[in-house]
Amino acid sequence: MAELEGLEFGKSDFVLLDEVTMEQFMENLKLRFEKGRIYTYIGEVVVSVNPYRQMDIYGKDTIDAYRGRELYENPPHLYAVSDAAYKAMKRRAKDTCIVISGESGAGKTEASKYIMQYIAAITNPSQRVEVESVKNVLLKSNCVLEAFGNAKTNRNDNSSRFGKYMDINFNFNGEPTGGHINNYLLEKSRVVQQHDGERNFHSFYQLLRGGSDEMLESLHLQNDPAAYIYTKEGAATAVSFNDRSSHRAVMSALEVIGFSPEEINSIYQILASILLLGDVRFESDGESVQILGLEAVGHVSELTATEADSVCKSLLFRTVATGGGDVIEKGHSEQDACFGRDAFVKALYERLFGWIVSRINSVIEVKDYDPALHGKNTVIGVLDIYGFEIFDNNSFEQFCINYCNEKLQQLFIELILRQEQGEYQREGITWQHIDYFNNQIIVDLVEQPHKGIISILDEACLSVGKVTDTVCLESMGTKLAQHPHYTSRKLSPTDKTMDFQKHFRIRHYAGDVTYSIEGFLDKNKDLLFQDFKRLMYNSANQVLKEMWPDGQLSITEVTKRPLTAATLFKNSIVALVDKLGCKEPYYVRCIKPNEMKSPVLFDDARCQHQVAYLGLMENVMVRRAGFAYRQHYARVLQRYKMTCEYTWPNHLMGSDREAVEAIVTQHGFQDDVAYGHTKLFVRTPRSLFTLEQERAALIPILVLFLQKVWRGALARRRCRRMRAIYAIMGCYKRYKVKAHFREVERRFANVRNLADYGKSVEWPTPPVALSQFHNNTVMLHRRWWARQIVKNIPPSDMLEVRAKVAALTALSGDRKDWGVSRAWERNYLANTSSGFARVTKELRNKDEYSQVLFSGFCRKVNRFNKSTDRGLLITDKCVYKLEPKKQYKVLKRLPLDAFTGLSVTAGVDQMVALHTSCQDDILLCLQRGELCTNQDRVGELVGALVDHFTRKTTTLDHYYGNHSNTIILFNFIKNQTRVCITHQVK
């Protein structure tokens, strides 16, 4: 059941009409056409009306909307039938076929192209190269076959003048692996003659109008179709496409398919030869026939790679073998020469077309396929064949085409009835018989052995003597006089629409068609002189040689008489029907809305005639005979379960059938349905519309509910995922932390026994979370390592060690040599004289200092740049300036707390500047010593002072708690290192 489109668009399925009458059928068809709905269902059959305009209903979005969906889920479309055929093939591994039928101009060729495009679009999701190659060849083959097999007629600008059936092979994955194309009854007579207002095959005009100047020059052609007899008739005929762009597309398609440049060149050489042969003229002088103008013959000889004399001989003479085995040459009359030339041209084009088809098949056919290795090979067939035709002058070709349509119509009715009857029988539903027109009687009229028209034609062709078309018509009138579907002027003398000895009429399922017997026998014999076959077989062109294998026979070899054209066509159509009969069919029935090719005109009488002969009304009645709608219980339940409280969201009943019965009971449709074994059958469309309306009303509510549930599910899933992520992250962090701890423990397990206590051990890189912990651990290890080193130092050396550490910290490596490598005596004046000892004793008693921090000789420089030698004594209380020459007399005494800092240089000199709070700085230069002149004492002085203030600060902090603070600042200005020591108590 198609999705309801709204009452303004009519019924999307003719089965759902309130009353099945021709008036309602036509009214619904016209309404949908006017609303732009060109597709309508009859059950699973698609009725297509040619819109005669481009419609935006074939894009990628539309393909995605129909992919994998059921027929009833979307509005009617070709894509729905294509998808149904593809799903049936893939799911049930069953061969399917899509039969496209309708008269010329109804849109069959376009429908087949859209079907091919859809199948190509939905297959090969993994983009496998070999599958893409097969799809490209299948799609491009349409372009090539249209160019060489289609022509403009009075009814259709792109009419297929041949029948095409394409099998597409699929592997078990549903991917196209190859295909095969069968062609039927090319209308080769069009090469030499066309009706008024029609054209020859597209290929000729594409070559003449689209070929490059170099190409046309090499083919001895000019860029004007009116210059050649075979294309002159259609040169001025307007068409709806561009020959120049079409020629480029065909050349590109030939390359994609796999034609070599030599093969492409041979194809167009043959087309040029046909055009040039059409311009060959014959003249008779009463005794013999000559060719007028041998230039065209020379060009044909060059293009076909044959001898010019051989071409002339084949055109003017016929070689025959006598009963005694002698070979003689029999000259043609002017009429026979023209007839032979035209027969050769038609055969040449027909074999060219057949070779192109076989060449395409050689590329796309499945080779070396092993079912045991690759799985079952399934097939989808697409049939695009000429539609029923009625012209003012109907000849042998129309007779064969209409016979083909009779066979397909018979297959359609038989399969539809057989499927319907088989379904009712399988489901246990009583079948109500429907009368329908069985066109088997017309098929028998044409193909019945010994009595049919084809048999009569063959008999006339095989008869000895001169048998004319008129004699054949007399024989048909004698043998078929009692047939209800055959008549002629002789059998109906009062019917003046037919002429004596010329016309006969067949009452086809699609209407009465009057045929002209003229040319029937010649076209049925399809005689081609053996000389032309030998000429082409002996060509140096391998493509031509390949097209004419029968030319290898010599003139004296006796061969079996070939089958006639009608018999060959009948055999191929019978084989086609048998091939279609073993597949599950899907139908596209095409309707031509008007003869004017107008996108707005709907000719009621014209369309009603097509509806009648296509059997669409019978199809609707058969579908409606018992029940208008039938579907599997599971699918009915899936579509309508929301309309019943007992089935939504899931039923608890014993089977799907019981759940469907609950839905039907709740809506009160018990008397309008029947229950099959696997399907529900609904009798009238009204019940179905009621279900659809309730479903349509509930869908928005359910959508909101499902959105809410789904969003909640998504939120919960995201929450669970985030929790899982955090859990994984936590576990991973713990793992990394533990791993780091284990690695640190492993590396430092034996550091107590190492000589350097683990100083040389490399620390592992910590995780980010342990960066601060790692820094603290390294610091602790360094402190422990330092403690291990320090505890081995004697207590007497600790004062010196602390001073050196203090100096190292204060100078921070900015002074290259600061005396770290030597022993620090600190009190260098103690051993100089007894006078210094006396002075220090007096000062100790007076100032009560407890420790000498530093003493030594120095040279003081005053503000006037005058230097004098002095002694420097620094205790923990005061700084003293002494006069060495006067028994170390105290010249100046400053409290130690009065100094705010000192400055030293970064060089090796011994300059020191002591800064005071009163900005009366003291500049002096320490003396290096008498024994060691390179002795640096600046570092010792800095270390002593810094160590003293550091220990004093520690004592004050311990005494005052947080109310004391000592700030040690290091300022580096240019090349000087400034050590500022400030003692501050809050």
Backbone hydrogen bonds, N-H to C=O, Kabsch-Sander energy under -0.5 kcal/mol:
donor,donor_aa,acceptor,acceptor_aa,energy
9,F,6,G,-1.8
10,G,7,L,-1.5
14,F,41,Y,-2.9
16,L,13,D,-2.0
17,L,14,F,-1.5
21,T,19,E,-1.4
25,F,21,T,-2.5
26,M,22,M,-2.7
27,E,23,E,-2.5
28,N,24,Q,-2.3
29,L,25,F,-2.3
30,K,26,M,-2.7
31,L,27,E,-2.2
32,R,28,N,-2.2
33,F,29,L,-1.8
34,E,30,K,-2.5
35,K,31,L,-1.6
36,G,33,F,-1.3
37,R,32,R,-3.4
38,I,36,G,-0.9
40,T,47,V,-1.8
41,Y,12,S,-2.7
42,I,45,V,-2.5
44,E,42,I,-0.8
45,V,42,I,-1.9
46,V,587,Y,-2.4
47,V,40,T,-3.5
47,V,45,V,-0.5
48,S,46,V,-0.6
48,S,589,R,-2.7
49,V,38,I,-2.1
50,N,48,S,-0.5
50,N,591,I,-2.3
57,I,55,M,-1.7
63,I,59,G,-2.1
64,D,60,K,-2.6
65,A,61,D,-1.8
66,Y,62,T,-1.5
67,R,63,I,-1.3
69,R,66,Y,-1.6
73,E,70,E,-1.4
74,N,71,L,-0.7
81,V,77,H,-1.2
82,S,78,L,-2.5
83,D,79,Y,-2.7
84,A,80,A,-2.2
85,A,81,V,-2.5
86,Y,82,S,-2.2
87,K,83,D,-2.9
88,A,84,A,-2.4
89,M,85,A,-2.0
90,K,86,Y,-2.5
91,R,87,K,-3.5
92,R,88,A,-1.5
93,A,89,M,-0.6
94,K,88,A,-0.9
96,T,379,V,-2.4
97,C,584,E,-2.0
98,I,381,G,-3.4
99,V,97,C,-0.5
99,V,586,Y,-2.9
100,I,98,I,-0.6
100,I,383,L,-1.9
101,S,99,V,-0.6
101,S,588,V,-2.4
104,S,388,F,-0.8
106,A,103,E,-1.8
111,A,107,G,-1.9
112,S,108,K,-2.4
113,K,109,T,-1.9
114,Y,110,E,-2.2
115,I,111,A,-2.2
116,M,112,S,-2.2
117,Q,113,K,-2.4
118,Y,114,Y,-2.2
119,I,115,I,-2.3
120,A,116,M,-2.4
121,A,117,Q,-2.0
122,I,118,Y,-1.9
123,T,119,I,-0.7
127,Q,124,N,-1.5
132,E,128,R,-2.4
133,S,129,V,-2.1
134,V,130,E,-1.7
135,K,131,V,-2.5
136,N,132,E,-2.4
137,V,133,S,-2.1
138,L,134,V,-2.5
139,L,135,K,-2.4
140,K,136,N,-2.8
141,S,137,V,-2.0
142,N,138,L,-0.7
142,N,139,L,-0.8
143,C,139,L,-0.7
144,V,140,K,-1.6
145,L,141,S,-2.8
146,E,142,N,-2.3
147,A,143,C,-1.6
148,F,144,V,-1.9
149,G,145,L,-1.9
150,N,146,E,-1.9
151,A,159,S,-2.3
152,K,200,N,-0.6
153,T,156,N,-3.3
159,S,151,A,-2.3
159,S,156,N,-0.7
161,R,149,G,-2.4
161,R,159,S,-0.5
163,G,184,Y,-2.9
164,K,384,D,-2.4
165,Y,182,N,-2.5
166,M,382,V,-2.6
167,D,165,Y,-0.5
167,D,180,H,-3.0
168,I,166,M,-0.5
168,I,380,I,-2.5
169,N,167,D,-0.6
169,N,178,G,-2.2
170,F,378,T,-3.0
171,N,175,E,-2.1
172,F,374,H,-0.9
174,G,171,N,-2.0
177,T,169,N,-2.6
178,G,169,N,-1.1
179,G,364,I,-2.0
180,H,167,D,-2.2
182,N,165,Y,-3.0
184,Y,163,G,-2.3
187,E,161,R,-2.6
188,K,186,L,-2.5
190,R,187,E,-1.5
191,V,188,K,-1.8
192,V,189,S,-0.8
193,Q,189,S,-1.5
198,E,195,H,-2.0
199,R,152,K,-2.3
202,H,150,N,-2.2
203,S,147,A,-1.9
204,F,201,F,-1.2
205,Y,201,F,-0.8
206,Q,202,H,-2.6
207,L,203,S,-2.0
208,L,204,F,-2.4
209,R,205,Y,-2.5
210,G,206,Q,-1.9
211,G,207,L,-1.8
216,L,212,S,-2.7
217,E,213,D,-2.2
218,S,214,E,-2.1
219,L,215,M,-1.4
220,H,217,E,-1.1
221,L,216,L,-3.0
224,D,222,Q,-2.5
227,A,224,D,-1.8
228,Y,225,P,-1.5
231,T,228,Y,-0.7
232,K,228,Y,-1.3
233,E,229,I,-0.6
235,A,232,K,-1.0
237,T,234,G,-0.8
243,D,241,F,-0.6
246,S,242,N,-2.1
247,H,243,D,-2.1
248,R,244,R,-1.6
249,A,245,S,-2.1
250,V,246,S,-2.3
251,M,247,H,-2.4
252,S,248,R,-2.3
253,A,249,A,-2.4
254,L,250,V,-2.6
255,E,251,M,-1.6
256,V,252,S,-2.3
257,I,253,A,-2.6
258,G,254,L,-1.6
259,F,254,L,-2.4
264,I,260,S,-2.5
265,N,261,P,-2.3
266,S,262,E,-2.1
267,I,263,E,-2.1
268,Y,264,I,-1.8
269,Q,265,N,-1.7
270,I,266,S,-2.0
271,L,267,I,-1.9
272,A,268,Y,-2.2
273,S,269,Q,-2.2
274,I,270,I,-2.2
275,L,271,L,-2.1
276,L,272,A,-2.5
277,L,273,S,-2.6
278,G,274,I,-1.7
279,D,275,L,-0.6
279,D,276,L,-0.9
280,V,277,L,-1.5
281,R,292,L,-0.8
283,E,290,Q,-2.5
285,D,288,S,-2.0
290,Q,283,E,-3.1
292,L,281,R,-2.8
293,G,291,I,-0.7
298,G,294,L,-2.2
299,H,295,E,-2.1
300,V,296,A,-2.4
301,S,297,V,-2.6
302,E,298,G,-2.2
303,L,299,H,-2.6
304,T,300,V,-2.3
305,A,301,S,-0.5
305,A,302,E,-0.6
306,T,301,S,-2.2
311,V,307,E,-1.8
312,C,308,A,-2.3
313,K,309,D,-2.5
314,S,310,S,-2.2
315,L,311,V,-1.8
316,L,312,C,-1.8
317,F,313,K,-2.5
318,R,330,K,-2.5
320,V,318,R,-0.5
320,V,328,I,-2.6
322,T,326,D,-3.4
325,G,322,T,-1.4
328,I,320,V,-2.7
328,I,326,D,-0.5
330,K,318,R,-3.1
330,K,328,I,-0.5
331,G,329,E,-0.5
332,H,316,L,-2.8
337,A,333,S,-2.6
338,C,334,E,-1.9
339,F,335,Q,-2.5
340,G,336,D,-3.2
341,R,337,A,-2.6
342,D,338,C,-2.5
343,A,339,F,-2.6
344,F,340,G,-2.4
345,V,341,R,-2.4
346,K,342,D,-2.6
347,A,343,A,-2.4
348,L,344,F,-2.7
349,Y,345,V,-2.3
350,E,346,K,-2.5
351,R,347,A,-2.6
352,L,348,L,-1.8
353,F,349,Y,-2.6
354,G,350,E,-2.5
355,W,351,R,-2.5
356,I,352,L,-2.3
357,V,353,F,-2.3
358,S,354,G,-2.5
359,R,355,W,-2.6
360,I,356,I,-2.3
361,N,357,V,-2.5
362,S,358,S,-2.0
363,V,359,R,-0.8
363,V,360,I,-0.9
364,I,360,I,-2.0
365,E,361,N,-2.4
370,D,368,D,-0.5
373,L,370,D,-0.9
374,H,370,D,-3.2
375,G,371,P,-1.9
378,T,170,F,-1.8
378,T,376,K,-0.7
380,I,168,I,-2.0
381,G,96,T,-2.4
382,V,166,M,-2.6
383,L,98,I,-2.6
384,D,164,K,-3.1
384,D,382,V,-0.6
385,I,100,I,-0.8
394,N,392,D,-0.5
394,N,514,T,-0.6
395,S,393,N,-0.6
399,F,395,S,-1.9
400,C,396,F,-2.1
401,I,397,E,-2.5
402,N,398,Q,-2.7
403,Y,399,F,-1.9
404,C,400,C,-2.2
405,N,401,I,-1.9
406,E,402,N,-1.9
407,K,403,Y,-2.0
408,L,404,C,-2.1
409,Q,405,N,-2.5
410,Q,406,E,-2.2
411,L,407,K,-2.1
412,F,408,L,-2.5
413,I,409,Q,-2.6
414,E,410,Q,-2.5
415,L,411,L,-2.9
416,I,412,F,-2.6
417,L,413,I,-2.6
418,R,414,E,-2.6
419,Q,415,L,-3.1
420,E,416,I,-2.6
421,Q,417,L,-3.1
422,G,418,R,-2.7
423,E,419,Q,-2.5
424,Y,420,E,-2.4
425,Q,421,Q,-2.3
426,R,422,G,-2.4
427,E,423,E,-2.2
428,G,424,Y,-0.7
428,G,425,Q,-0.6
429,I,424,Y,-2.7
433,H,431,W,-0.6
438,N,436,Y,-0.6
439,N,437,F,-0.8
441,I,438,N,-0.8
442,I,439,N,-0.6
443,V,439,N,-2.0
444,D,440,Q,-2.7
445,L,441,I,-1.5
446,V,442,I,-1.3
447,E,443,V,-2.8
448,Q,444,D,-2.2
451,K,448,Q,-0.6
452,G,448,Q,-2.8
453,I,445,L,-2.0
454,I,446,V,-2.3
456,I,452,G,-2.1
457,L,453,I,-2.5
458,D,454,I,-2.5
459,E,455,S,-2.5
460,A,456,I,-2.1
461,C,457,L,-2.2
462,L,458,D,-1.8
463,S,459,E,-0.8
467,V,465,G,-1.1
468,T,466,K,-0.6
472,C,468,T,-1.9
473,L,469,D,-2.2
474,E,470,T,-2.1
475,S,471,V,-2.1
476,M,472,C,-2.2
477,G,473,L,-2.3
478,T,474,E,-1.8
479,K,475,S,-2.2
480,L,476,M,-2.3
483,H,480,L,-1.4
486,Y,483,H,-1.3
487,T,505,R,-2.1
489,R,503,H,-0.8
492,S,488,S,-2.3
495,D,492,S,-1.8
496,K,494,T,-1.2
498,M,495,D,-1.2
502,K,499,D,-1.3
503,H,499,D,-1.8
504,F,515,Y,-1.8
505,R,487,T,-3.4
506,I,513,V,-2.2
507,R,485,H,-2.3
508,H,506,I,-1.3
508,H,511,G,-1.8
511,G,508,H,-1.1
513,V,506,I,-2.2
515,Y,504,F,-3.2
515,Y,513,V,-0.6
516,S,394,N,-3.0
517,I,502,K,-3.2
517,I,515,Y,-0.6
520,F,517,I,-2.1
523,K,519,G,-2.3
524,N,520,F,-2.1
525,K,521,L,-2.9
526,D,522,D,-2.5
532,F,529,F,-1.0
533,K,529,F,-1.0
534,R,530,Q,-2.4
535,L,531,D,-2.3
536,M,532,F,-2.3
537,Y,533,K,-2.1
538,N,534,R,-1.9
539,S,536,M,-1.3
540,A,305,A,-2.2
541,N,304,T,-0.5
542,Q,540,A,-0.6
545,K,541,N,-2.3
546,E,542,Q,-2.1
547,M,543,V,-1.3
548,W,544,L,-1.0
548,W,545,K,-0.5
551,G,548,W,-1.4
552,Q,549,P,-1.4
553,L,550,D,-1.0
557,E,554,S,-1.1
559,T,557,E,-0.5
565,A,524,N,-2.9
568,L,564,T,-2.5
569,F,565,A,-2.3
570,K,566,A,-2.7
571,N,567,T,-2.8
572,S,568,L,-2.1
573,I,569,F,-2.4
574,V,570,K,-2.6
575,A,571,N,-2.2
576,L,572,S,-2.2
577,V,573,I,-2.8
578,D,574,V,-2.3
579,K,575,A,-2.1
580,L,576,L,-2.6
581,G,577,V,-2.4
582,C,578,D,-1.0
583,K,580,L,-1.6
584,E,95,D,-2.5
586,Y,97,C,-2.0
588,V,99,V,-2.7
589,R,46,V,-3.2
590,C,101,S,-3.3
590,C,588,V,-0.7
591,I,48,S,-3.0
603,D,593,P,-2.8
603,D,601,L,-0.5
604,D,602,F,-1.0
607,C,603,D,-2.7
608,Q,604,D,-2.9
609,H,605,A,-2.0
610,Q,606,R,-1.6
611,V,607,C,-2.7
612,A,608,Q,-2.1
613,Y,609,H,-2.4
614,L,610,Q,-2.2
615,G,612,A,-1.0
616,L,611,V,-1.8
617,M,611,V,-0.6
619,N,615,G,-2.0
620,V,616,L,-2.2
621,M,617,M,-2.7
622,V,618,E,-2.8
623,R,619,N,-2.1
624,R,620,V,-2.4
625,A,621,M,-1.1
628,A,682,V,-1.1
628,A,683,R,-0.8
629,Y,682,V,-1.9
631,Q,680,L,-1.7
633,Y,678,T,-1.9
636,V,632,H,-2.5
637,L,633,Y,-2.9
638,Q,634,A,-2.2
639,R,635,R,-1.9
640,Y,636,V,-2.5
641,K,637,L,-1.6
643,T,640,Y,-1.8
644,C,641,K,-1.4
647,T,644,C,-1.0
648,W,644,C,-0.8
659,A,655,S,-1.5
660,V,656,D,-2.5
661,E,657,R,-2.5
662,A,658,E,-1.8
663,I,659,A,-1.7
664,V,660,V,-2.6
665,T,661,E,-2.8
666,Q,662,A,-2.2
667,H,663,I,-1.4
668,G,664,V,-0.7
668,G,665,T,-0.8
669,F,664,V,-2.2
672,D,669,F,-1.9
673,V,670,Q,-0.7
674,A,681,F,-2.3
676,G,674,A,-0.6
676,G,679,K,-2.8
680,L,631,Q,-2.9
681,F,674,A,-2.7
682,V,629,Y,-3.3
682,V,680,L,-0.5
683,R,672,D,-3.0
687,S,684,T,-0.6
688,L,684,T,-0.9
689,F,685,P,-2.6
690,T,686,R,-2.0
691,L,687,S,-2.0
692,E,688,L,-2.5
693,Q,689,F,-2.6
694,E,690,T,-2.1
695,R,691,L,-2.5
696,A,692,E,-2.8
697,A,693,Q,-1.8
698,L,694,E,-1.6
699,I,695,R,-1.8
702,L,698,L,-2.6
703,V,699,I,-2.8
704,L,700,P,-2.2
705,F,701,I,-2.2
706,L,702,L,-3.2
707,Q,703,V,-2.6
708,K,704,L,-2.3
709,V,705,F,-2.7
710,W,706,L,-3.1
711,R,707,Q,-2.9
712,G,708,K,-2.4
713,A,709,V,-2.6
714,L,710,W,-2.8
715,A,711,R,-2.7
716,R,712,G,-2.8
717,R,713,A,-2.5
718,R,714,L,-2.7
719,C,715,A,-2.6
720,R,716,R,-3.0
721,R,717,R,-2.4
722,M,718,R,-2.6
723,R,719,C,-2.8
724,A,720,R,-2.6
725,I,721,R,-2.6
726,Y,722,M,-2.9
727,A,723,R,-2.8
728,I,724,A,-2.8
729,M,725,I,-2.9
730,G,726,Y,-2.9
731,C,727,A,-2.7
732,Y,728,I,-2.8
733,K,729,M,-2.9
734,R,730,G,-2.8
735,Y,731,C,-2.6
736,K,732,Y,-2.8
737,V,733,K,-2.9
738,K,734,R,-2.8
739,A,735,Y,-2.7
740,H,736,K,-2.3
741,F,737,V,-2.7
742,R,738,K,-3.0
743,E,739,A,-2.3
744,V,740,H,-2.8
745,E,741,F,-2.8
746,R,742,R,-2.4
747,R,743,E,-2.5
748,F,744,V,-2.4
749,A,746,R,-0.6
751,V,748,F,-1.0
753,N,750,N,-0.9
754,L,751,V,-1.0
757,Y,754,L,-0.9
759,K,756,D,-1.3
761,V,758,G,-0.8
770,L,767,P,-1.4
771,S,768,V,-1.6
774,H,770,L,-3.0
775,N,771,S,-2.2
776,N,772,Q,-2.4
777,T,773,F,-2.6
778,V,774,H,-2.8
779,M,775,N,-2.2
780,L,776,N,-2.7
781,H,777,T,-2.6
782,R,778,V,-2.4
783,R,779,M,-2.5
784,W,780,L,-2.8
785,W,781,H,-3.3
786,A,782,R,-2.9
787,R,783,R,-2.7
788,Q,784,W,-2.4
789,I,785,W,-1.8
790,V,786,A,-3.2
791,K,787,R,-2.6
792,N,789,I,-0.9
793,I,790,V,-2.2
797,D,794,P,-1.5
798,M,794,P,-0.5
798,M,795,P,-0.9
799,L,795,P,-0.5
801,V,797,D,-2.3
802,R,798,M,-2.9
803,A,799,L,-1.9
804,K,800,E,-2.5
805,V,801,V,-2.5
806,A,802,R,-2.4
807,A,803,A,-2.7
808,L,804,K,-2.6
809,T,805,V,-2.4
810,A,806,A,-2.5
811,L,807,A,-2.9
812,S,808,L,-1.7
814,D,811,L,-2.5
816,K,814,D,-0.6
816,K,906,A,-0.9
818,W,816,K,-0.5
822,R,819,G,-0.9
825,E,823,A,-0.6
827,N,825,E,-2.8
828,Y,826,R,-1.4
828,Y,855,S,-2.1
830,A,827,N,-0.7
832,T,829,L,-1.2
833,S,829,L,-0.7
837,A,833,S,-0.9
838,R,834,S,-2.0
839,V,835,G,-2.2
840,T,836,F,-2.5
841,K,837,A,-1.8
842,E,838,R,-2.2
843,L,839,V,-2.8
844,R,840,T,-2.1
845,N,841,K,-2.1
846,K,842,E,-2.4
847,D,843,L,-3.4
848,E,843,L,-0.5
848,E,844,R,-1.4
853,L,851,Q,-0.6
853,L,874,I,-2.5
854,F,874,I,-2.0
855,S,826,R,-2.4
856,G,872,L,-1.8
858,C,870,R,-2.9
859,R,925,C,-2.5
860,K,858,C,-0.5
860,K,868,T,-2.9
861,V,923,L,-2.2
862,N,866,K,-2.2
865,N,862,N,-1.8
867,S,865,N,-0.5
868,T,860,K,-2.0
870,R,858,C,-3.2
871,G,882,L,-2.4
872,L,856,G,-3.0
873,L,871,G,-0.5
873,L,880,Y,-2.3
874,I,854,F,-3.5
875,T,873,L,-0.5
875,T,878,C,-3.0
876,D,851,Q,-1.6
879,V,894,L,-3.3
880,Y,873,L,-3.6
881,K,892,K,-2.7
882,L,871,G,-3.1
882,L,880,Y,-0.5
883,E,889,K,-2.0
886,K,883,E,-1.2
887,Q,884,P,-0.8
888,Y,883,E,-1.4
889,K,883,E,-1.2
891,L,881,K,-3.5
891,L,889,K,-0.7
892,K,881,K,-1.5
894,L,879,V,-2.6
896,L,877,K,-3.0
898,A,895,P,-1.5
899,F,896,L,-1.4
900,T,915,H,-2.3
901,G,915,H,-1.2
902,L,979,V,-2.6
903,S,913,A,-2.3
904,V,977,T,-1.9
905,T,911,M,-0.6
906,A,975,N,-1.2
912,V,924,L,-2.8
913,A,903,S,-2.4
914,L,912,V,-0.5
914,L,922,I,-3.3
915,H,901,G,-3.3
915,H,913,A,-0.5
917,S,898,A,-2.1
919,Q,916,T,-1.3
921,D,919,Q,-1.0
922,I,914,L,-2.8
923,L,861,V,-0.6
923,L,921,D,-0.5
924,L,912,V,-2.5
924,L,922,I,-0.5
925,C,859,R,-2.3
926,L,910,Q,-2.2
927,Q,857,F,-2.6
933,T,931,L,-0.6
935,Q,932,C,-1.2
937,R,935,Q,-0.5
941,L,937,R,-2.1
942,V,938,V,-2.6
943,G,939,G,-2.9
944,A,940,E,-2.3
945,L,941,L,-2.2
946,V,942,V,-2.7
947,D,943,G,-2.5
948,H,944,A,-2.4
949,F,945,L,-2.7
950,T,946,V,-2.3
951,R,947,D,-2.5
952,K,948,H,-2.4
953,T,949,F,-2.5
954,T,950,T,-2.1
955,T,951,R,-2.0
956,L,952,K,-2.4
957,D,953,T,-3.1
958,H,954,T,-2.1
959,Y,955,T,-1.9
960,Y,956,L,-4.4
961,G,957,D,-1.7
963,H,960,Y,-1.4
964,S,961,G,-0.9
965,N,984,Q,-1.7
967,I,982,T,-1.3
968,I,966,T,-0.5
969,L,967,I,-0.6
969,L,980,C,-1.7
971,N,969,L,-0.5
971,N,978,R,-1.8
973,I,971,N,-0.6
973,I,976,Q,-1.1
974,K,972,F,-0.5
976,Q,973,I,-2.5
977,T,904,V,-1.9
978,R,971,N,-2.5
978,R,976,Q,-0.6
979,V,902,L,-2.1
979,V,977,T,-0.6
980,C,969,L,-2.2
980,C,978,R,-0.7
981,I,900,T,-0.9
981,I,979,V,-0.6
982,T,967,I,-1.6
982,T,980,C,-0.6
983,H,981,I,-0.5
984,Q,965,N,-1.0
984,Q,982,T,-0.6
986,K,963,H,-1.7
986,K,984,Q,-0.5
